[in-house]
C-alpha cells in the first residue's frame, strides 16, 4: 500500500505525457520522467512530439526529408499557381521520408484520390530532382480523431466542390481561344460559403456588358440585365428575369456579365452563378453527405442567384428544393436570373410550381444576330487576336464574307474565326474564294435557313387566329385541334426533330399523338386542295 501511495503521489508531480490518448498509460514500461518513445515495426525509434515540433511541423519528420518536402511544395506552387496549390496541397503533410518510399498524408480520401489521379507523377519528379533515391510517392489518409470527424466530412464536400468547379473552369477554357492574353483574363472566381466551400461555378472575367455585342436582336435583354444589376425602382418587376434562346446566341455571356457587374458594383454582395447541372450535383452531394440543411441555409443568404441551362434541371426532389430556394429569395426581394433554351412554358420537364414561379417575372428572347452584329463580333475578335500576334492580317472583305455566310449563332461564328486564324499560321494570304472551302462545314449548315418549331407554332397560330398557348394546351375543340395538327405536321416535315421531341415542344404530348397528326394532315391534303394551298402558304411564311 505504501508503494502504491508513493507511485500515486509521484505521478501527480510529473507533467502529463504528451502522447496520452486515454486514462491508461500507453507506455507502461517507461521510467518515471522519461519521454514516451514508440517503436516502429522495424525497431527504429520515432521522435517524440516535442522534438518534432522543435524541428518542423507537429508530427512530421525533420532534417533532409523536411527540407526536400518544403522544396517540392515551393515547386508545386510555382508550377500550378497559388489557387490550385491552396485547393489541393495546403493540407498535404510529410509522414515519412526515411526510405525510398516517401509517405505523404492528407485529411480526406477524396483529396488523396484527386492527388493520385492528377499530380502524383509531378510530385515524384520534383522529389527525385532533390533526392535520387526516391522510388515511389505514397499518399495516405491521416487517421481522424473523434472530434475531427465532422470537420473531415466538411472537408470532403469542399474538396468535391473544388474538383467540380475546376472541371467546369477547364471546360470553359477549352471553348475559348488559347492566347496568352485570354489565359490571363480567364482567372474567374466563384462565391464561397462561410466554411470555404465553393458555392457556384467560376465566372469568366472576360464576360462583361462592354464585351457583349449589342444589336436589335438582344438590346431589350441587355437593358433588362443592366436593370437587374442596378436594382433600381423597377427591378422588382424583372424578378425573376428569364432569358431564352437557341444555343450560341449569348445567354451565358449575358448571365456572367450580370454576375461580374454586380460583384464590381458591390464587392460585399454575395453573387452565385450556377449551371443547373452543377446545382443538381451540389444538392445530390449534400443529401448524400447529410449536409443539405447547411447548404440550403448558405444559399438562402445570397443576394443574387444566376442559373444557366435551366432545361437540364431534373429530379423531383431537386426541383422541389430549387422551388423552395427561389421562393425564399424572391420573398426576401433578392434578385434571381435564369436562362434556358426555350420559354418557361415549354420546359415541360420542370415541376409546374417552378414554371409558375418563372412565369411570375419577365421572360425575354435573345434572337439570332443580324449581319452588322456578326461583323462587329468578328472585328472585335480580330482586334483581340492582334494584341498577341501583330502579324495576323485578315482582310475586311473576308470578314464581311464570313459574317454574310455564317449567320446562325455567335458560337459558330467564333468557330469560323478560329478556323481562319489557324489557317493564317501557314497560309498568310487567304483569298476570298478559299474561305468557303475552309469553312465548308459551317457554310453548308447555313445554306438553308434553320427553322425552329417555335417559329412554326407562331406562324400557324397567327394564320388561324389562335393563341399559341392554346395550341400547347390539352384543349380538344376543333378551332384548336386543326391548327395544332397542322403545326405538328409542318414541324415534322420542315425540321429534323424526332416525334418525341416535337411532342415535348407541344406541351408534353406523346409521340403517338404527333404521328396521328402527321398522318391525318397528309390524308386531308390529298382530298382538300384548299387545305393543301393553305399549308403551302404557311411553308412560304415560315421560310421568310
Buried (B, 14 or more C-beta within 10 A) or exposed (E): EEEEEEEEEEEEEEEEBEBEEEEEEEEEEEEEEEBBEEEEEEEEEBBBBEEBBEEBBEBBBBEEBBBBBEBBBEBBBEEBEEEBBBBBBEBBBBBBBBEEEBBBBBBBEBBBBBBBEBBBEBBBEBBBEBBEEBEEBBBEBBEBEEEEEEEBBBBBBBBBBBBBBBEBBEEBBEEBBEBEEBEEBBEBBBBBBEEEBBBBBBBBBBBBBEEBBBBEBBEBBBEBBBBBBEBEEEBEEBBBBBBBBBEBBBBBBBBBBBBBBBBEEEEEBBBBBBBBBBBBBBBBBBBEBEBBEBBBEBBEBBBBBBBBBBBBBEBEEBBEBBBBBBEBBBEEEBBBBBBBBBBBBBBBBBBEBBBEBBBEBBBBBBBBBBEEBBBBBBBEBBEBBEEBEEEBEBEEEBBBBBBEBBBBBBBBBBBBBBBBBEBBEEEEEBEEEBBBEBBEEBBEBBEEEBBBBBBBBBBBBEBBEBEBEBBBBEEEEEEBBBBBBBBBBBBBEBBEBEBEBBBBBBBEBEBEBBBBBBEBBEEBBEEEEEBBEBBEEBBEBBEE
